[in-house]
Amino acid sequence: MTDIPTYAQFKKKFGSTRPSLILPIKGFWLEKIWVGEKLEEYRNLNSFYEKRLEKFLDWPHFTVGFLAGYCEEAPFAVCKCDLQKGPGFEKWGAQKGKNYYVLRILKVYK
């Protein structure tokens, strides 16, 4: 992947400092976020994500770590995001006519 740091590199640099939320993501989409081609990430409106995301709806912004894998060497990017509910763009992975939790990516920390 295009110079995306790994989770191990993040932990080494920042120690116990963690984003407000860490979410899994496919490497393809993480690459698009990293280079600035994808400005939103979507999560289904279901009870699993409701427990994790509802508290952030009232926040103006928060940090999200996107992890493309489950090992220490997995690509990992930290982004400043805000959250809303609504439809997404098909070109960024959303289905037409479906509502999601929409994480708008305001900044990618490089």
Secondary structure, 3 states (H helix, E strand, C coil): CCCCCEHHHHHHHHCCCCCCEEEECCHHHHHHHHCCCCCEEEEECCHHHHHHHHHHCCCCCEEEEEECCCCCCCEEEEEEEEEEEEECCHHHCCCCCCEEEEEEEEEEEC
